Amino acid sequence: MSASGTAAGQVEQMLLQVTPGRYDAYEALLQALGDSQVWMLLWHGQAGSPDAQYGNMEIEGLGYAPCVTSAQELAVSGWNRSHEVVTGRDIARSLYPDHWGIWLNPHAPGGGVGIPWTDLRRIATGLDRMPAGPLRLSEPAIEIPQFYALLTQSAHHTPAVRSLSRAWVQPALGTPYLAIGLDLYDTSQQSVDSVRAMMQQSIAAVPEGLPVSTVALSDAYDPVGMWLRANSRPFYDREAHAAPHPAAGYGYPPVG
């Protein structure tokens, strides 16, 4: 059996184990998928042609391109149009920027398994670099005023920082952690280095055993960053801090 055939067998074996709540099996499926091939179903055109167009499905408001996991599954599916064979990692890189996922073996009993675009991004960039979803996100309940005070002070002396926000992240697998959202004026190497030094200086005030991570709010595809932009108010905001306070008076507008 070829290496690709072995990988396809692993994907199909993992598919049989994925059930609601089995996040460990789903994570193993993502791992196998990155190193395997999928047979993308073309609704229009031929593989490699400029007018080639994947099929599409919409499930609970999310878009998916249907595919199958092997030549055998392609035959079983009865698909009579063209298809394109591509690695799981390559299709992940291609689809996630447009917020498209893939749906594995939609013809199978039970309807197959969908991989949303957020998990395709994890496959494309490295599963260990981003938390396993679905994520539970909330305002942090843990009280660590010394850390926030030191971080705010350090941010005030780090010109690259526009604002800082925070979230408590509970992954489907792994340890919950505190995420610090970084809103920067620019992402030059000098700015990134200064922010890294800021975090290293402030992290000393974090209680032992509390994991802390950072997320760039400029990343339009990071689910933690997306939640922070939509639901969180900054605990440090340079521009609000610098805004002049109105003089005390009787409420009349100032004379222009």
C-alpha positions in Angstrom: 0.0 0.0 0.0 1.3 3.5 -0.8 2.0 6.1 1.8 -1.0 8.1 0.6 -3.2 5.0 0.8 -2.0 4.4 4.4 -2.8 8.0 5.3 -6.3 7.7 3.7 -6.8 4.5 5.7 -6.0 6.5 8.9 -8.4 9.2 8.0 -11.2 6.7 7.4 -10.4 4.9 10.6 -10.6 8.2 12.5 -13.9 9.1 10.8 -15.4 6.0 12.3 -14.4 7.1 15.8 -15.6 10.7 15.6 -18.9 11.2 17.6 -20.3 14.1 19.5 -18.1 15.0 22.4 -15.2 12.8 21.3 -12.8 15.8 20.8 -9.8 13.5 21.1 -10.9 11.4 18.1 -11.7 14.6 16.2 -8.2 16.0 17.0 -6.7 12.7 15.7 -8.7 13.1 12.5 -7.3 16.6 11.9 -3.8 15.2 12.5 -4.3 12.4 10.0 -6.0 14.7 7.5 -3.1 17.1 7.2 -0.8 14.3 6.0 -3.4 12.6 3.7 -5.1 13.3 0.4 -8.7 14.2 -0.3 -10.7 13.9 -3.5 -12.4 17.3 -3.9 -15.6 17.1 -5.9 -15.8 19.6 -8.8 -19.2 21.0 -9.5 -17.9 22.8 -12.6 -14.8 22.4 -14.9 -11.9 20.0 -14.8 -9.0 19.7 -12.4 -6.4 22.3 -13.1 -8.6 24.4 -15.4 -9.2 28.1 -14.7 -13.0 27.6 -14.5 -12.8 24.6 -12.0 -15.2 25.1 -9.2 -15.7 23.0 -6.0 -19.1 22.0 -4.9 -20.5 23.8 -1.9 -22.7 23.0 1.1 -24.1 25.3 3.8 -24.6 23.8 7.3 -25.7 26.0 10.2 -24.5 29.1 8.4 -21.1 27.8 7.5 -19.8 27.0 4.0 -18.2 23.6 3.2 -16.7 22.1 0.0 -17.7 18.4 -0.2 -14.9 15.8 -0.7 -14.2 12.1 -0.3 -11.3 10.4 1.4 -10.2 7.8 -1.2 -10.8 6.5 -4.7 -12.9 3.7 -3.2 -15.2 6.3 -1.5 -15.4 8.3 -4.7 -16.7 5.2 -6.5 -19.2 4.5 -3.7 -20.4 8.1 -3.7 -21.7 7.9 -7.3 -20.1 11.2 -8.2 -20.1 11.5 -12.0 -18.5 14.9 -12.5 -14.8 15.7 -12.2 -12.7 15.7 -9.1 -9.3 17.0 -7.9 -6.9 15.1 -5.7 -5.1 17.4 -3.2 -3.4 17.0 0.2 -5.4 18.0 3.3 -2.8 20.6 4.2 -2.9 22.2 0.7 -6.7 22.4 0.6 -6.7 23.8 4.1 -4.4 26.6 3.0 -6.5 27.3 0.0 -10.0 27.4 1.6 -9.7 28.8 5.1 -8.9 32.4 4.1 -12.3 32.6 2.4 -14.0 31.0 5.5 -14.7 27.7 3.8 -14.4 24.3 5.4 -14.5 20.8 3.9 -17.1 18.1 4.4 -15.7 14.5 4.4 -17.7 11.8 2.8 -21.2 13.4 2.8 -22.6 10.3 1.1 -21.6 8.1 4.0 -24.2 6.7 6.5 -24.7 9.4 9.0 -23.8 12.2 6.6 -20.0 12.3 7.0 -18.0 14.8 9.1 -17.5 18.6 8.5 -14.2 20.4 9.2 -15.0 24.1 9.6 -12.6 26.8 8.3 -11.3 27.5 11.8 -9.9 23.9 12.0 -8.6 24.1 8.4 -6.6 27.0 9.6 -5.2 25.0 12.4 -4.2 22.2 9.9 -2.6 24.8 7.6 -0.6 26.6 10.3 0.1 23.8 12.8 -2.3 22.1 15.2 -0.1 22.7 18.2 0.0 26.5 17.6 -3.6 27.1 18.2 -6.1 25.9 20.8 -8.5 23.0 20.0 -12.1 24.0 19.4 -14.8 24.5 20.1 -13.6 27.2 22.4 -15.4 28.5 25.4 -14.6 32.2 25.8 -15.4 34.6 28.6 -14.2 37.5 30.6 -11.5 36.3 33.1 -12.8 35.8 36.6 -9.3 35.3 38.1 -8.1 38.2 40.1 -4.4 39.1 39.3 -4.3 42.9 39.8 -0.5 43.0 40.1 0.0 41.5 36.7 -2.5 43.8 35.0 -1.0 46.9 36.8 2.5 45.9 35.7 1.4 45.1 32.2 -0.5 48.4 31.9 2.6 50.3 33.1 4.8 48.4 30.6 2.4 49.0 27.8 2.3 52.8 28.5 6.1 52.8 27.9 5.8 50.6 24.8 4.8 53.0 22.0 3.8 50.2 19.6 0.8 49.3 21.8 -2.5 50.9 21.1 -4.6 48.8 23.5 -4.7 45.6 25.5 -7.7 43.3 26.1 -8.2 40.0 27.8 -10.2 36.7 27.6 -10.4 33.4 29.5 -10.0 30.6 26.9 -11.2 27.0 27.6 -10.2 24.8 24.7 -12.0 21.5 24.0 -8.7 19.7 24.8 -5.9 21.1 27.0 -5.5 23.6 29.8 -7.6 26.8 30.1 -5.5 29.9 29.8 -5.5 33.7 29.9 -5.3 35.4 26.5 -4.0 38.9 26.2 -5.2 40.7 23.0 -2.6 43.0 21.5 -3.8 45.9 19.4 -0.6 47.4 17.8 0.0 50.6 15.8 2.3 48.6 13.4 3.7 45.1 13.1 7.3 46.0 12.2 10.0 43.7 13.6 11.1 46.5 16.0 7.5 46.8 17.3 7.0 43.1 17.7 10.4 42.8 19.6 9.3 45.7 21.9 6.0 44.0 22.7 7.7 40.7 23.3 10.0 42.4 25.8 7.0 44.0 27.4 5.3 40.7 27.9 8.5 39.0 29.3 8.9 41.8 31.8 5.3 41.6 33.0 4.9 37.8 33.1 6.9 37.7 36.3 3.8 38.9 38.1 1.6 36.0 36.9 0.9 33.4 39.6 2.8 30.2 39.1 0.9 27.6 37.0 -1.4 30.1 35.2 -0.8 29.9 31.4 -0.8 33.2 29.6 -0.8 33.6 25.8 -1.0 36.5 23.4 -3.1 37.1 20.3 -2.8 39.8 17.7 -6.1 41.6 17.2 -5.0 42.3 13.6 -5.3 38.6 12.8 -8.7 38.5 11.1 -8.9 34.7 11.3 -8.0 34.0 15.0 -11.2 33.0 16.9 -9.9 34.4 20.1 -9.0 37.7 18.4 -12.5 37.7 16.8 -14.2 37.2 20.1 -12.1 40.0 21.7 -12.9 42.5 19.0 -16.6 41.8 19.3 -17.1 41.3 23.0 -14.3 42.8 25.1 -13.4 46.3 26.1 -9.7 47.1 26.5 -8.3 47.2 30.1 -5.6 49.5 28.7 -6.3 52.0 25.9 -3.5 54.5 25.1 -5.7 56.9 23.2 -8.4 57.0 25.9 -5.8 57.4 28.6 -4.3 60.4 26.7 -7.7 62.1 26.0 -8.1 65.4 27.9 -10.7 65.3 30.7 -13.4 67.9 30.5 -13.2 70.8 32.9 -15.7 70.9 35.8 -18.6 73.2 35.2 -22.3 73.3 34.7 -22.5 71.2 31.6 -22.4 74.0 29.0 -20.4 73.2 25.9 -17.0 74.9 25.7 -16.8 78.0 23.6 -15.2 77.2 20.2 
